Amino acid sequence: MASVSFNEDGLRNRKAAAAASADASPAQNRLKPAEEVVWGKTPSGQVFRVPTTHDVITALFNPLQPKSHIDLVNLALLGLQIVIFFAFPKSFTRPFFFLYFAFWRAAYDAGLGWVLTKQSKKKWIVREVQRRGWLDSERRPKVREWIKNELSMKMDADYNFDDLPLEYNTWLLFRQLVDVILINDFLSYVMFAFSCFRVPTDLSMFTHILRWVSGIVLIAFNLWVKTEAHHIVKDYGWYWGDVFFERGGLVFDGVFEMAPHPMYSVGYAGYYGLSLIVGSYPVLFASLAAHAAQFGFLNFFENPHIERTYGQKKPIAVRTPLTHGRTVSQSSKFVPDDAASASSPSSVQPGARSSPPSPVRNRQRAHRSSLSVSSSVDGSTPAATDAETVTETDYDAEDELATAPSERSLTPRTQTKKESAAVTLHDLNTKYFRKDMLGLFNIDLLRASDLQIVLLVGYSIVFALLGTLSPSTMLAIHFVHALVWRFIHSFGLGLLLKAQSDSKYMVRHFMKHYYYPPTATTGAVEEAFANWKAIYNMSSCMIYVSFIGLAWKTYSIPTDWTVGVELLRHTLGFILVSLHIWAANESYEVLGPFGWFFGDFFIEDYPAQLEYTGIYRFLNNPDRMMGGSTFFGLSLISGSKLAFTVAVISQLSSWWFLSNVEDPHMLKVYGDSMRKEAGLTKTIKNAAMKNAKLLNLEKVSETPYAKVAQEFGGTVGKVYVETVGVVNDFLAESAPRVSEVVQGAGALLRHRGEMFVIP
């Protein structure tokens, strides 16, 4: 469902809306205050004033609101469910409501999804209404009159059936059908859940209390999300009005800043809350299936419709690279590819060859790419020499080539011959041989191929020496194996990446130990980054492989899935693993390979620019919150304390990496462009401020103690969402503030108790 915003004219095309507003009669404008008048536009370009609509709860259950025939049918279906629930035994109601809920859920996700997709692509619903003549007074006058009465009795005085376009009236008729499906889908699920209600006998009283409290909190959170979402999108977004007509563009505000597609994601938290309360696995699995079906609706209809309506998806990265134009002045002398790519267009001086780059900084700044050379005035094209064929011994010859006018017009074939003749044995040796490993000699652990050979040999030796070991010894080896790879990944590669950020350590290493032609300004950068990518990817794979090995060694298939929490552990474990896979995929779609492999630690050609899109719209760093969910999921499935210990250590190690390696580098590179608050943090703070006003806590702000409380509350809100790794620091800093607040609260209760409102 689209979240929409609208300007004072109600349209993105302000001129058309303004003209329509001017043409509207004074009587119409008096029906609403000027600032509340909203305008819509049909696909044909007709502009109209959008009347006031009422939500389904008000229209259906408010006795003062008139009821249409469709409303009466809806109420009858709801009443029938309640009668069946109380009139029949649970042995009948359980399968009945399960099938009944499946029917309405299929009508929602499959039925509405199919109809809305056809309407989005081909305006199928509107065309069917036109073809059948339902709103045509000449072809089907009785049907038109019935529909007019059905719609008019549910609308306010600002609604005029005859003056509004076909698209809007068709949308109102469509939402009558949607109301029937949504309400019955909800009630059938609730009836199914209570039909499966039971009180587990193998749980402690504390667990029962925790189960009920958690369930109520999830249901309350669900209601809050739905209410806030409807407050933002109104009926227009709730009933997919943008499939029929335009009334604004997409915005991300309120709960739409908190989570991706909140009405389909966190907006279904009540499913799991009710599952906790009723204590039923069938309800839990039905909830999971229904939620999965809703994501199918999102992926197959909602997202494609949003792309068609509001623009195609663009591969925007959090660290977004911009393409630099690389053109050389007409009078520029011959410059090799790599030397030219190291220089920005403004640094190329007419009539002079660019000097060789500095041995450290410029070599790692340039990005090797093909050089676009502009044609000279006389139509000749300057030649370009491949950087790999340029050596120190023929650098002077290259300068002569650059200044000789006759050489500029050389054909590529002639030029290739001259370059081939200039190649020396030293050039060939340094080009094809890079201090390669000879057996176990010439090892360079910063070369991915060398490191992989060392690991392969090491694993072979270890396995040969192990022999036959007891199960407990093998378990200990797997435990140490998982820890070692975690430490290598987080601390070993973390320190290496930090050194690269501080002093270009990896680039300097390759420049020191390997030969690069003077003009190959990016050779060391490319080789260092390529090896880093291979090493990082290998380490990323091994932390999961080693942990899966540990989990597998500690896992045993339950003999009875119905005893204890075996089924719940497996279900939650698979959910956590799926959550991590989804979050990682969403992160890569935003970051791309440049951000995924920490390209800004190596490549300086990319501009320092941040754009928070996709999952980064809601979280500043998804890895901080969801990066370890796979480990915790697998530890839940295995039920092993050893696996859980490694999962906790992995999470702490990941937080260390983010706090001490990535965050300082991001701050150094991007500076003030980094966002202070994520969408989730902002939403929680706004909700807290709104609730504070409702509780009249603004009166307390008159006291000096309230300032301390507000600062403390803001700190808590930020820590709650963004920082678990700094919990100790937070507690240390907030302890004296808590003491001040408690003392201040006591003083207020003694002397100014009248300022407190007890709910």
C-alpha positions, 0 to 999 in steps of 0.5 A: 500500500503506497504511502502518499503525500500531497501538496496544497493543490493535491497534485504533483502538477501544481499548475493543473491543480491550481487551475482546477481549484480556481474553477471550483465553485465557492459552494464547493470550497465552503464544504471544507477549509481551503487547506483541507481540499485535496485534488485528484487526477485521472489517467486521462488528465481530468482533475477533480476534488476528492471527497471525504471518506470514512474508515471501515470500522466507522462505516461498519460498526457505528450505528449512526452511519447508514448501512449499504446492502454490502455492509449488511452482507458483511455484518451477516458474514461476521455474525455467522462466524461468531455464531459458529464459534459458540454453537459448535465444538472445537473439534468442528470449529478448528478445521472449519475456521482454518479453511475459512481463514485460508479462503479469505487469505487467498481471496486477499493475496491471490484474488486482490493481487490478481485483480489489482495487477490487471488494473495497474497494468491495463486499467482492467477494473475500470474497463470492465465497469465501462464494458458492462455499463454498470455506471451507464444511465442508458445501458444499465439504469437500475444497476447504476442507481443501485450503485449510486445509492450504495455509495452515496449513503456512505459519503459526506455532503461533499460527495456528488456521484454524478460530478465525479469521474468514473475512476473514482466511483469505481474505486469506491465500489472496489473498496466495498469488496475490499472491506468484505475481504479484509474484515472477514480475513481478520475475524476468521483468523481470530476465531481460528486462534481462539478455537485452538486456545490451550494452556500449556501444562509443562510451563512455569508461571513465569513463562506463562506471564512472559508469554501473555505479556509479550503477546499483548505487547505485540498485539498493541504494537500491531494496532499502533502500526496499523493506526499510524499507517492509516493516519499517514496513507489515509483511505487512498493508500489503504485501498490502493487508490493510486491504481485508479487515480493520482493524488500525490507521490510516495513519502516515507514518514512516521512508521514508513521510516521505521521498517520496510513496508511496515503494513506488511512486515511489522504490521503483522506482529499481532499474528505472533502475539496471538499465537503466544497467547493461545499457545498453539503451534497450528496457529503459529504455522498458520500465521507464518503461512499467512504472513508469507502469502502477504509478502508474496502479495507485496512482491508480485503486485505491490512492488511492481506497481510502485515501480510502474507508478512512481518510477523504476528501481535504480541501483542506488548505493549507500556509497554511491559512485559517480562517473567522472568524465575523462576528456583530454584537451585538444592541445594536450600531449600524449598521455598513457592511459593510466597516467591520464586516468590519475589526473582529473580533467582540470589537472591536464595542462595544455601543451605539457605532458602531465608529470609522473604521479607521486609514488604513494598517493596518486597511485592509489587514487586513480581508477584504471579505465579507458581514456576518452580522447577528444579529437584535435582540430584537424581531425587527428586522434592522439594515440594512447600507449598501453600502460603495461608496455611502458617501462623506465628504460623507454620513458624518454622515448615515450616523451618523444612520441608524445611531442612528435606531431608525426607520431600522433597520426600513427594508425593503431597497427603501426603503433602496436608494432612500435610498442612491441619493438620497445618491450624488453625482457625485463618488461616481460618478466615483471608482467608475467611473473610476480614473485610467484610461489615456488613450493612454499617459498615466496609466500605473501599472505596478503596475496589471496592465492598464497594464503589459500595454498597455506590454508590448504596445506595446513588443513591437510597436515592437521587432518593427517595428524588428528587420527581417530579422536573421541566425539568430545575432542572433535567437538572441542576442535570444531568449537576452536575452529569456529572461534579462530575463523571469527577472530581472523575475520573480525580482528585480523581482517579488521586490523588490516582494514584499519591499517589500510584506512590509516596508512594505505598499508596494503597498497604500500605493501604491494608497491614495496614488494612488486614492480609496477611501471611508472605510468601504471598509477593504479596497478598497486591499488587494483592488485591490493583491492583484488586480493583483499576481495578474495581474502575477505570473501574467503573469510566470510565463507569460512566463518559460516562454514566453521559455525555450521560444522559446530552446529551440526556436531552438536545437533541431534534430531528430536525423537518427539517434536511435540515435547518441550520447545523443540518445534518452537526452537526450530521454527524460530531458528529458521526465522532468524536465518531467513531474516539474516539472508533477507537483510544481507540481500537487501544490504547488497542491493543498496551497497553493491560490490563497492560498499560490500567489499569496503571499496572506499578504503582502497579507491579514492576515485569515488566521490564521498557521497551517502544516500540512505535508501532501501534497508538503510532508510530504516537502519544506519547499519543493518549488520549491527542489528541483524548480522548475527541472526544466522548464528543465533538461529543455528544455535537455537536449532542445535540447542547447544551452549557451545554454539550459543557461546560462539554466536555471542562472541561473533556478535561482540566481535562484529560490533568491535569491527563496526565500532573500531574499523568501519565507523571511524573510516566512515566518519573520516571519509563522509564527515557531516554527511553521515546521518545522525538518526536512522528512520527507526530511531526517529520514529520511536522518538517521535512516538515517545514525544507524542505520548508524552504530550498526551500524558501532559508531561510537558508541564514537568518540562518547567522544572530543571529536573525535567531537562535531565529526564529529557536528555536521559530519555533521548539517550535511552532512545538512541541506545535502544536502537543503535548501540548494544556494543556501548551498553557498559559506557551508557550505564556508566554515564546514565547512573548519576543522571538516574540518581538526579532524576529520582531525587528530583522526582521525590522533590516534585512529589513533595512540593509540586504534586499538583503538576502530575497527572495520574492516568 
